[in-house]
């Protein structure tokens, strides 16, 4: 057996609008950090556990945003002999950590909501609503900064979900505060919290599953190996493809290794041209790095995964 064409294609594409994304993270971190200080101070002054708890939730999101920004900056570090892909994979782990942080926050808030159902706390509804209203503006504005590119990068999607969830939490607190001020029904605070927690849990589960799959080098979302096979068979000069492996280098870059079976009429000189055409097709499938080995149908592939 001869695997006589072993070729690597590397096309470096960083996350979209790098400067804009960095500024979005900086604004998001700054605005939310200021609001955490204001909300926590208001909570201690008024004795509102709702505001103190929400401030802690927002503080965890500030940490998550900072972690995501760090992950994006690490992707700029050049590969080394020890880390041949650099630190791009950290973006996947950062999104996984963000999802886990959201789930932990859901658990903490759910526990507090259960406690309040049995022991409703007396809180100044109007003050709570006013402070939470500021939170809606800040979180919605911060989420809007990430809305445009949320489908391009899992970390940006994670940041968007964090901020959108915070805006939803703030809206629920505002509603509860107004109704408590008007009716004195303290149980409305935990009741609305359960509804909001359900929304957060639903939106976070997809992010957790997606980032966990990428962390285990599973096939990235929106990539279908059957489509890759069809693209290969549609490329003139390729009669078959096997030993396909696809994984995420980062949240924006995907890699592939595969064995291409060339037609017997394809000479060794033309093999490079065939691979070039196939690699061009892979770029349209969001695969930016391709390592391709070529063989002929008359040869036997003895690689373990080829059977």
VEXDRENRO-772606 format. One line per 5 residues: their letters; for each residue x, y, z of N, C-alpha, C. Coordinates in steps of 0.2 Angstrom, whole numbers, plus 5000, padded with zeros to 4 digits. Layout:
// residues N
A> X/Y/Z/X/Y/Z/X/Y/Z | ...
// end
This chain:
// residues 307
XXXXX> 5004/4994/5000/5000/5000/5000/5004/5006/5000 | 5002/5011/4996/5006/5017/4996/5002/5023/4997 | 5003/5027/5002/4999/5033/5003/5004/5039/5001 | 5004/5040/4995/5009/5044/4992/5008/5052/4991 | 5002/5054/4993/5001/5061/4993/4998/5063/5000
XXXXX> 5002/5066/5004/5000/5068/5011/5000/5075/5011 | 4994/5078/5011/4994/5086/5010/4990/5089/5015 | 4992/5095/5018/4989/5099/5022/4987/5105/5019 | 4980/5107/5020/4978/5114/5018/4976/5118/5024 | 4979/5124/5025/4978/5128/5031/4975/5135/5028
XXXXX> 4970/5137/5030/4967/5143/5028/4965/5147/5035 | 4968/5152/5037/4967/5155/5043/4962/5160/5043 | 4956/5159/5046/4951/5164/5046/4949/5165/5054 | 4951/5171/5056/4949/5173/5063/4942/5174/5064 | 4939/5175/5070/4932/5177/5071/4931/5183/5068
XXXXX> 4924/5184/5065/4922/5190/5061/4923/5196/5065 | 4925/5202/5062/4925/5208/5065/4929/5208/5072 | 4935/5207/5072/4939/5206/5078/4938/5212/5082 | 4940/5218/5079/4940/5224/5083/4933/5226/5086 | 4928/5225/5082/4921/5226/5084/4919/5221/5090
XXXXX> 4921/5215/5089/4919/5210/5095/4923/5211/5101 | 4929/5213/5101/4933/5215/5107/4930/5221/5110 | 4928/5226/5106/4924/5232/5109/4918/5230/5112 | 4914/5225/5109/4908/5223/5112/4909/5220/5119 | 4914/5216/5119/4915/5212/5126/4917/5218/5131
XXXXX> 4922/5222/5129/4924/5228/5134/4918/5232/5136 | 4913/5234/5132/4908/5238/5134/4903/5233/5138 | 4902/5227/5136/4898/5222/5140/4900/5221/5147 | 4907/5220/5148/4910/5219/5154/4909/5226/5158 | 4911/5231/5155/4911/5238/5159/4904/5240/5162
XXXXX> 4899/5239/5157/4892/5241/5159/4889/5237/5164 | 4890/5230/5164/4888/5226/5168/4891/5226/5175 | 4898/5227/5175/4901/5228/5181/4899/5234/5185 | 4898/5240/5182/4895/5245/5185/4888/5244/5188 | 4884/5240/5184/4877/5239/5187/4877/5234/5193
XXXXX> 4882/5229/5193/4883/5225/5198/4884/5229/5205 | 4888/5234/5204/4890/5238/5210/4883/5242/5212 | 4880/5245/5208/4874/5249/5209/4868/5244/5212 | 4867/5238/5209/4862/5234/5211/4864/5231/5218 | 4870/5229/5219/4872/5226/5226/4871/5231/5231
XXXXX> 4873/5238/5230/4872/5243/5235/4865/5244/5236 | 4861/5244/5231/4853/5245/5232/4850/5239/5236 | 4853/5233/5235/4850/5227/5238/4852/5228/5246 | 4858/5230/5248/4860/5230/5255/4856/5236/5258 | 4855/5242/5255/4852/5247/5258/4845/5246/5259
XXXXX> 4841/5243/5254/4834/5241/5255/4833/5234/5258 | 4838/5230/5259/4837/5224/5262/4834/5219/5257 | 4834/5220/5251/4831/5216/5246/4836/5210/5244 | 4834/5204/5246/4837/5198/5244/4837/5197/5236 | 4832/5199/5233/4831/5198/5226/4836/5202/5222
XXXXX> 4837/5208/5224/4842/5213/5221/4850/5210/5222 | 4851/5208/5228/4857/5205/5230/4859/5199/5226 | 4854/5194/5226/4855/5188/5222/4856/5189/5214 | 4852/5194/5212/4853/5196/5205/4859/5199/5203 | 4862/5203/5208/4868/5206/5207/4874/5200/5207
XXXXX> 4873/5195/5211/4878/5190/5211/4877/5186/5204 | 4871/5185/5202/4870/5182/5195/4874/5186/5190 | 4873/5193/5190/4876/5197/5185/4884/5197/5186 | 4886/5196/5192/4893/5196/5193/4896/5190/5190 | 4893/5184/5190/4895/5178/5187/4895/5179/5179
XXXXX> 4891/5183/5177/4891/5184/5170/4896/5189/5168 | 4898/5193/5172/4904/5198/5170/4910/5193/5170 | 4911/5188/5175/4916/5184/5174/4916/5179/5168 | 4910/5177/5166/4910/5173/5160/4912/5177/5154 | 4910/5184/5153/4911/5188/5148/4919/5189/5148
XXXXX> 4922/5190/5153/4929/5191/5154/4933/5184/5151 | 4930/5178/5153/4933/5172/5151/4932/5171/5144 | 4927/5173/5141/4926/5172/5134/4930/5177/5130 | 4931/5183/5132/4936/5188/5129/4943/5185/5129 | 4945/5182/5135/4952/5179/5136/4952/5174/5131
XXXXX> 4947/5170/5130/4948/5164/5125/4949/5167/5118 | 4945/5172/5116/4946/5175/5109/4953/5178/5108 | 4956/5181/5114/4962/5184/5113/4967/5178/5113 | 4966/5172/5116/4971/5167/5116/4971/5164/5109 | 4966/5165/5105/4966/5162/5098/4971/5166/5094
XXXXX> 4973/5171/5096/4978/5175/5092/4985/5173/5093 | 4986/5169/5098/4993/5167/5099/4995/5162/5094 | 5001/5162/5091/5004/5158/5086/5005/5151/5089 | 5004/5146/5084/5005/5139/5086/5013/5138/5088 | 5014/5133/5092/5021/5132/5094/5022/5124/5093
XXXXX> 5028/5122/5095/5030/5115/5094/5026/5111/5099 | 5024/5114/5105/5021/5110/5110/5013/5110/5109 | 5011/5116/5106/5004/5117/5105/5003/5119/5098 | 5002/5114/5093/5003/5114/5086/4997/5118/5083 | 4991/5119/5087/4985/5123/5085/4985/5129/5089
XXXXX> 4990/5131/5093/4990/5136/5097/4985/5135/5103 | 4981/5140/5105/4976/5139/5111/4969/5140/5108 | 4968/5139/5102/4961/5140/5099/4956/5135/5102 | 4958/5129/5105/4953/5125/5108/4950/5128/5114 | 4954/5133/5117/4951/5136/5123/4945/5139/5122
XXXXX> 4943/5141/5116/4937/5145/5115/4931/5140/5116 | 4932/5133/5114/4927/5128/5115/4926/5127/5123 | 4931/5127/5127/4931/5125/5134/4928/5131/5137 | 4929/5137/5135/4926/5143/5138/4919/5143/5137 | 4916/5141/5131/4909/5141/5130/4906/5136/5134
XXXXX> 4909/5130/5135/4907/5125/5140/4906/5127/5147 | 4912/5131/5149/4912/5133/5156/4906/5138/5157 | 4905/5142/5152/4899/5147/5152/4893/5144/5153 | 4892/5139/5149/4885/5135/5150/4884/5132/5157 | 4890/5129/5159/4889/5126/5166/4888/5132/5171
XXXXX> 4891/5137/5170/4890/5143/5175/4883/5145/5175 | 4880/5145/5169/4873/5147/5168/4868/5142/5172 | 4870/5135/5171/4866/5130/5175/4867/5131/5182 | 4873/5132/5185/4874/5133/5192/4870/5139/5194 | 4870/5144/5190/4866/5150/5192/4858/5148/5193
XXXXX> 4856/5144/5188/4849/5142/5188/4847/5138/5194 | 4852/5134/5196/4851/5130/5202/4851/5134/5209 | 4855/5139/5209/4855/5144/5215/4849/5148/5215 | 4847/5151/5210/4841/5155/5210/4835/5151/5211 | 4835/5144/5208/4829/5140/5209/4828/5138/5217
XXXXX> 4834/5137/5220/4834/5136/5227/4831/5142/5231 | 4834/5148/5229/4831/5154/5233/4824/5155/5232 | 4821/5153/5225/4814/5154/5224/4810/5149/5228 | 4812/5143/5229/4809/5138/5233/4808/5140/5241 | 4814/5143/5243/4814/5146/5250/4809/5152/5251
XXXXX> 4808/5156/5246/4804/5161/5246/4797/5159/5246 | 4795/5154/5242/4788/5151/5242/4786/5150/5249 | 4790/5147/5253/4788/5145/5260/4789/5151/5265 | 4794/5155/5264/4795/5161/5268/4796/5167/5264 | 4790/5170/5262/4791/5176/5258/4794/5182/5261
XXXXX> 4799/5185/5258/4802/5191/5261/4798/5197/5259 | 4798/5202/5264/4795/5208/5263/4800/5213/5260 | 4798/5215/5254/4803/5219/5250/4800/5225/5247 | 4803/5231/5247/4800/5237/5244/4799/5236/5236 | 4793/5234/5234/4792/5233/5227/4794/5238/5222
XXXXX> 4793/5244/5224/4794/5250/5219/4802/5251/5218 | 4806/5251/5223/4813/5251/5223/4816/5246/5219 | 4814/5240/5220/4816/5234/5217/4815/5234/5209 | 4808/5237/5207/4807/5237/5200/4811/5243/5197 | 4812/5248/5200/4816/5254/5197/4823/5251/5196
XXXXX> 4826/5248/5201/4833/5246/5200/4834/5240/5194 | 4829/5236/5194/4829/5230/5189/4827/5233/5182 | 4824/5239/5182/4823/5242/5176/4829/5245/5172 | 4834/5247/5177/4840/5249/5174/4844/5243/5171 | 4843/5237/5175/4846/5231/5172/4844/5229/5166
XXXXX> 4837/5230/5164/4835/5228/5158/4838/5232/5152 | 4839/5239/5153/4842/5243/5148/4849/5241/5147 | 4853/5240/5153/4860/5238/5152/4861/5231/5149 | 4857/5226/5151/4858/5220/5148/4856/5219/5141 | 4850/5222/5139/4848/5222/5133/4853/5226/5128
XXXXX> 4855/5231/5130/4860/5235/5126/4867/5231/5125 | 4869/5227/5130/4875/5223/5130/4873/5217/5125 | 4867/5214/5126/4866/5209/5121/4865/5211/5114 | 4863/5217/5113/4862/5219/5106/4869/5220/5103 | 4875/5221/5107/4881/5222/5104/4884/5215/5101
XXXXX> 4881/5210/5104/4883/5203/5101/4878/5200/5097 | 4873/5203/5095/4867/5200/5091/4870/5198/5084 | 4873/5203/5081/4875/5202/5074/4879/5196/5073 | 4884/5194/5077/4889/5189/5076/4887/5183/5080 | 4881/5182/5083/4880/5177/5088/4880/5170/5085
XXXXX> 4879/5170/5078/4879/5163/5074/4886/5161/5072 | 4891/5166/5072/4897/5164/5069/4902/5161/5074 | 4901/5162/5081/4906/5160/5086/4902/5158/5092 | 4904/5152/5095/4900/5149/5100/4901/5153/5107 | 4907/5157/5107/4908/5161/5113/4904/5167/5112
XXXXX> 4903/5170/5106/4898/5176/5106/4891/5174/5107 | 4889/5168/5105/4883/5165/5106/4882/5164/5114 | 4887/5162/5117/4886/5161/5124/4885/5168/5128 | 4889/5173/5126/4889/5179/5129/4882/5182/5127 | 4879/5182/5121/4873/5184/5120/4867/5181/5124
XXXXX> 4868/5174/5125/4863/5171/5129/4863/5173/5136 | 4869/5174/5139/4870/5176/5146/4866/5183/5147 | 4868/5188/5142/4865/5194/5143/4858/5195/5141 | 4855/5191/5136/4848/5190/5135/4844/5187/5141 | 4847/5182/5144/4844/5179/5150/4844/5184/5156
XXXXX> 4849/5188/5157/4849/5193/5162/4844/5198/5161 | 4843/5200/5154/4838/5205/5153/4831/5202/5155 | 4830/5196/5153/4824/5192/5155/4823/5192/5162 | 4828/5191/5166/4828/5190/5173/4826/5197/5176 | 4829/5203/5173/4827/5209/5176/4820/5211/5174
XXXXX> 4818/5209/5168/4811/5211/5166/4806/5207/5171 | 4807/5201/5173/4803/5197/5178/4803/5201/5185 | 4809/5203/5187/4810/5207/5193/4806/5213/5193 | 4806/5217/5188/4802/5223/5187/4795/5221/5188 | 4792/5216/5184/4785/5215/5184/4783/5213/5191
XXXXX> 4788/5209/5195/4786/5206/5201/4786/5212/5206 | 4791/5217/5205/4791/5223/5210/4785/5227/5209 | 4783/5228/5203/4777/5233/5202/4771/5229/5205 | 4770/5223/5204/4764/5220/5207/4764/5219/5214 | 4770/5218/5217/4771/5218/5224/4769/5225/5227
XXXXX> 4772/5230/5224/4770/5237/5226/4763/5238/5226 | 4759/5236/5221/4752/5237/5220/4748/5233/5225 | 4750/5226/5225/4745/5221/5229/4748/5219/5235 | 4755/5219/5236/4758/5217/5242/4758/5209/5242 | 4758/5206/5236/4758/5199/5236/4766/5197/5235
XXXXX> 4769/5195/5240/4776/5194/5240/4778/5187/5237 | 4773/5183/5236/4774/5176/5233/4775/5177/5225 | 4773/5183/5222/4774/5184/5215/4782/5184/5213 | 4786/5186/5218/4793/5186/5216/4796/5179/5214 | 4795/5174/5219/4797/5167/5217/4793/5164/5211
XXXXX> 4787/5166/5211/4783/5163/5205/4785/5165/5199 | 4787/5171/5198/4789/5173/5191/4797/5171/5190 | 4800/5170/5196/4807/5168/5195/4807/5161/5192 | 4802/5156/5194/4802/5150/5191/4801/5150/5183 | 4797/5154/5181/4796/5155/5174/4802/5157/5170
XXXXX> 4805/5162/5173/4811/5164/5170/4817/5159/5170 | 4817/5155/5175/4822/5150/5176/4821/5145/5171 | 4815/5143/5169/4813/5138/5164/4816/5141/5157 | 4815/5147/5156/4817/5150/5149/4825/5149/5149 | 4828/5151/5154/4836/5151/5154/4838/5144/5153
XXXXX> 4835/5139/5157/4837/5132/5156/4836/5129/5149 | 4830/5131/5146/4829/5129/5139/4834/5132/5134 | 4836/5138/5135/4841/5141/5130/4848/5139/5132 | 4850/5137/5138/4856/5135/5140/4858/5128/5138 | 4853/5123/5138/4854/5116/5136/4857/5115/5130
XXXXX> 4855/5119/5124/4858/5118/5118/4865/5120/5118 | 4866/5125/5121/4873/5128/5121/4878/5123/5125 | 4875/5120/5130/4879/5115/5134/4881/5109/5130 | 4876/5106/5126/4876/5100/5122/4881/5102/5117 | 4880/5107/5113/4885/5109/5108/4892/5110/5110
XXXXX> 4893/5113/5115/4900/5115/5117/4903/5108/5120 | 4899/5104/5123/4902/5097/5126/4904/5093/5120 | 4900/5093/5115/4902/5089/5109/4908/5091/5106 | 4909/5098/5105/4915/5100/5102/4921/5099/5107 | 4920/5099/5113/4926/5098/5118/4928/5090/5117
XXXXX> 4923/5086/5115/4925/5079/5114/4927/5077/5107 | 4928/5083/5103/4930/5082/5096/4925/5079/5092 | 4919/5080/5093/4913/5077/5089/4913/5082/5083 | 4909/5079/5078/4908/5083/5072/4904/5089/5074 | 4907/5095/5071/4904/5101/5073/4897/5102/5070
XXXXX> 4893/5106/5073/4886/5108/5071/4886/5110/5064 | 4881/5109/5060/4880/5111/5053/4885/5108/5048 | 4889/5103/5050/4893/5099/5046/4891/5092/5046 | 4889/5089/5040/4887/5083/5038/4892/5079/5035 | 4894/5073/5037/4899/5069/5034/4896/5066/5027
XXXXX> 4890/5065/5027/4887/5063/5021/4888/5068/5015 | 4887/5074/5017/4888/5080/5012/4895/5080/5010 | 4899/5079/5015/4907/5079/5013/4908/5073/5008 | 4905/5067/5009/4906/5062/5004/4903/5064/4997 | 4897/5067/4997/4895/5069/4991/4899/5074/4987
XXXXX> 4902/5078/4991/4906/5083/4988/4912/5080/4985 | 4915/5075/4988/4921/5071/4986/4919/5068/4979 | 4913/5064/4979/4912/5060/4974/4910/5065/4968 | 4908/5071/4969/4906/5076/4964/4912/5079/4961 | 4918/5078/4964/4924/5081/4962/4928/5076/4957
XXXXX> 4929/5079/4951/4932/5075/4945/4939/5072/4947 | 4939/5066/4947/4946/5062/4948/4945/5058/4955 | 4940/5059/4959/4939/5056/4965/4934/5050/4964 | 4936/5044/4966/4931/5039/4965/4928/5037/4972 | 4931/5038/4977/4929/5036/4984/4932/5040/4989
XXXXX> 4929/5040/4995/4933/5044/5001/4931/5040/5007 | 4936/5039/5012/4935/5035/5018/4939/5038/5023 | 4939/5035/5029/4943/5037/5035/4942/5045/5036 | 4936/5047/5036/4934/5054/5037/4934/5056/5045 | 4938/5061/5047/4937/5063/5053/4936/5071/5053
XXXXX> 4931/5074/5057/4930/5081/5057/4930/5083/5064 | 4933/5088/5066/4933/5091/5073/4934/5099/5073 | 4932/5102/5078/4933/5109/5079/4939/5111/5082 | 4943/5115/5078/4949/5118/5081/4948/5123/5086 | 4943/5127/5085/4940/5132/5089/4933/5133/5088
XXXXX> 4930/5138/5091/4922/5139/5089/4921/5142/5082 | 4926/5144/5079/4925/5146/5072/4929/5143/5067 | 4934/5138/5068/4938/5134/5063/4937/5127/5064 | 4936/5123/5059/4935/5116/5059/4940/5113/5054 | 4942/5107/5056/4947/5103/5053/4945/5096/5050
XXXXX> 4948/5094/5045/4946/5087/5042/4952/5083/5040 | 4952/5077/5042/4957/5072/5039/4953/5067/5035 | 4956/5064/5029/4952/5059/5025/4957/5056/5020 | 4955/5050/5018/4958/5047/5013/4954/5047/5006 | 4957/5050/5001/4954/5050/4995/4956/5045/4990
XXXXX> 4951/5041/4987/4953/5036/4982/4952/5039/4975 | 4958/5040/4972/4958/5043/4965/4957/5038/4959 | 4954/5041/4954/4953/5036/4948/4960/5034/4946 | 4960/5028/4943/4966/5026/4940/4969/5030/4935 | 4965/5034/4931/4967/5038/4926/4971/5045/4929
XXXXX> 4970/5046/4935/4973/5052/4938/4981/5051/4939 | 4985/5054/4936/4992/5054/4937/4994/5057/4944 | 5000/5055/4946/5003/5058/4952/5004/5066/4951 | 5005/5068/4945/5006/5075/4944/4999/5079/4945 | 4993/5075/4943/4987/5078/4943/4983/5078/4950
XXXXX> 4986/5073/4954/4983/5072/4961/4983/5079/4965 | 4988/5083/4964/4988/5089/4968/4982/5094/4966 | 4981/5094/4959/4975/5098/4956/4968/5095/4959 | 4968/5088/4959/4961/5085/4962/4960/5087/4969 | 4965/5087/4973/4965/5089/4980/4963/5096/4981
XXXXX> 4966/5100/4977/4965/5107/4977/4957/5109/4976 | 4954/5105/4971/4947/5106/4969/4943/5104/4975 | 4945/5098/4978/4941/5096/4984/4941/5100/4990 | 4947/5103/4991/4948/5108/4996/4944/5114/4996 | 4944/5116/4989/4939/5122/4988/4932/5121/4990
XXXXX> 4930/5114/4988/4923/5113/4990/4922/5112/4998 | 4927/5110/5001/4927/5110/5008/4926/5116/5012 | 4929/5122/5009/4929/5128/5011/4922/5131/5011 | 4918/5129/5007/4911/5130/5006/4907/5127/5012 | 4910/5121/5014/4906/5117/5020/4909/5119/5027
XXXXX> 4913/5125/5027/4915/5128/5033/4921/5124/5036 | 4925/5121/5032/4931/5117/5034/4937/5121/5032 | 4941/5123/5037/4946/5128/5035/4953/5125/5035 | 4953/5119/5038/4960/5115/5038/4958/5108/5035 | 4962/5106/5030/4961/5099/5028/4968/5095/5027
XXXXX> 4968/5089/5029/4974/5085/5028/4971/5079/5024 | 4974/5078/5018/4971/5073/5014/4977/5068/5011 | 4975/5062/5012/4980/5057/5009/4976/5054/5003 | 4980/5052/4998/4977/5049/4992/4980/5042/4991 | 4976/5038/4987/4977/5031/4986/4973/5030/4979
XXXXX> 4975/5024/4977/4971/5021/4971/4967/5015/4973 | 4962/5014/4969/4957/5008/4971/4961/5002/4971 | 4966/5001/4967/4970/4995/4966/4974/4994/4973 | 4975/4999/4977/4979/4998/4983/4974/4996/4989 | 4977/4993/4994/4974/4992/5000/4975/4997/5005
XXXXX> 4970/4999/5009/4972/5004/5014/4972/5000/5021 | 4977/5000/5024/4978/4995/5030/4977/4999/5037 | 4975/5006/5036/4974/5009/5042/4968/5006/5046 | 4969/5006/5053/4964/5003/5057/4957/5005/5056 | 4956/5012/5056/4949/5014/5055/4946/5013/5048
XX> 4950/5011/5043/4948/5009/5037/4945/5002/5036 | 4947/4998/5041/4944/4991/5041/4948/4987/5036
// end
